[in-house]
Amino acid sequence: MNFYPFELEPYVSETIWGGRRLIEEYGIVTEKSNAAEGWMLSCHESGLCRISNGALKGRTLREIVTAHPEICGKNACRFDDFPILIKFIDARDDLSVQVHPTDEYCKKTGRGQSKTECWYVLDAAPGAALILGFKEKISSDEFRRLIEEGKLTDAVEKYDVKKGDFFFIESGTLHAICKGVLLAEVQESSNTTYRVFDYNRVGKDGKPRQLHIEDAVAVTKCEPYAPSQYCKDEILYNGAKHILAQCPLFNVAELKIDGGFSGKADDKSFVSLLVLEGEGELITGSGSVNLKKGVSVFIPAATGDYEIAGKLSILETTI
């Protein structure tokens, strides 16, 4: 089969904290009352992306990846399933304070999926912040006591954020996205979250949302957040490509294109392009895609050289 660049239709998640900016500014189409999350590249069973162009239009990306795993590239062979999930997240209100499990904990308990992630801040209201780690190192017992006494937020560290900020959050790191933050997230393909504190909110059923205290205490690193060894700050191609992170799970870069950019989807990995700003065109030997803010494109591995023309900011992800 001759593969071409797939434009992806996202899965949309509605939550009690979500806003409508993805609908109003990023072209995300949904009948839901809000678009808290747009899953822009996903083969996860909880929210599948569909191909919206070409001969495979209407098929899920998971279907095609399952039938033709070679389109993920040779680097995907070390993973049991499609390895990453890419989202837009619009926090109209605070997200719960939470943590994701490590791979070791998932294997030990026989449940869940590990989740290391990274965040690129697209926009932030004045005073908007992220919660990451603790103000000082504490014991697991102290962590539990703070939760039980309702004083957890007194011990966590908040980081004021602005457009363009980037954070790498390894599994086991306590964190929360606070209201007024709009971001893009690249993560392991996991939907396992241990909620620790949710501001005493209730869900649509009128009941408090479930907490996962025992799991959270077992996996949380009770210490200050520190920038990851995987964070990079390398500029390539005359300033057009800014490498943000390189790790065994994924590689993330920001492309700032003004005119033209040349890239290649080799046999090692697919290329994910998520348009953050601007307009332009992706041109490959097997087809082209119009690019604009909010468009997500999956370029299959081994499809070769491609060109991007226009004035755009793009989040590029490979494995």
C-alpha positions, 0 to 999 in steps of 0.5 A, a space after each residue: 500500500 502506498 501511504 501518504 500523510 494522514 490528517 487526523 480528526 481528534 478525539 475530544 474530552 469534555 470535563 468539569 474544568 475544560 474550556 472552549 478555546 480549542 473549539 473557538 481558536 483551534 478549529 476543534 469540532 465537537 458537539 460537547 459543551 467544552 473541549 477540555 482535551 483534544 487528543 490530536 494523535 492517539 491510538 489509545 482505546 479511550 480516545 481514538 483519532 480518525 484519518 480525515 483525508 485520502 483513501 483511508 478517510 474514516 478509518 482509525 489510526 489504530 486500525 491502520 497501525 495494527 494492520 501495517 505496524 511498519 508505518 510507525 518505524 523501526 524504533 517502535 519495535 521496542 514498544 508493545 503498543 503504539 507508544 505516544 499520545 499527543 493532546 491539547 489541554 485547555 484548563 478553564 479551571 484547575 485540574 486535580 493535583 495528581 500523579 502518574 505511575 512508573 513502569 515498575 509500579 504498573 508491573 508490580 501491581 499488574 495494572 495501569 500504564 506508566 505515564 511520563 509526559 511533557 508540556 509546551 505552554 501555548 498561552 497563559 492568563 496573567 498569574 497562571 501557574 503549574 503545580 510541580 513537586 514539593 517546596 521541600 523534600 518530605 516523607 511519604 508519611 508526611 505526604 499522606 498526613 497533608 492529604 488527610 488534613 487537607 493541607 496538601 496545597 500548602 506544601 506543593 510548589 507553583 511555577 508561574 508560566 508564560 507562552 513558550 515555556 516547556 516542562 518535562 514531567 517524569 512519572 512519579 512527579 506530583 503535578 497539576 495544570 492550573 486555571 488559565 493555562 493552554 498547552 500541548 502535551 506529549 506523553 506515553 500512551 496511557 490514561 492512568 491517573 492517580 488523583 490526590 486532591 480535587 478541591 472538593 469538587 463533585 462530578 456530573 453525578 453530584 458525587 465527589 470525584 474518586 481519589 487514589 490515595 494509596 496508589 499516589 503515596 506509593 508512587 510519588 517522589 516527595 521532593 522538589 521538581 527538577 528539570 529533567 536530564 532529557 530536556 534539551 535546548 538546541 537550535 538547528 537549521 538556521 534557527 528553524 528547529 528547537 529541540 525541546 526533549 530527547 528521551 527513550 520514549 519520544 523526541 520533541 522539537 518546536 519548528 519555527 518556519 518562515 518561508 520553507 523547511 525540509 524534513 524527512 520521515 526515515 525508516 526509524 520513526 513516523 513524524 507527528 506535526 501539530 500546528 500551533 500557529 500560522 498557515 502553510 502546506 505540507 508537501 510530500 511525494 505521496 500527497 500534500 496537506 493544508 496546514 493551519 492552527 490546530 491541524 495534526 498530521 501523521 507522516 508514516 515512517 519511510 515515506 521520505 523527504 517532505 517540505 513545509 511552506 508558509 509561516 507556522 509554529 509546529 510541534 514535531 514529535 518522533 520516537 
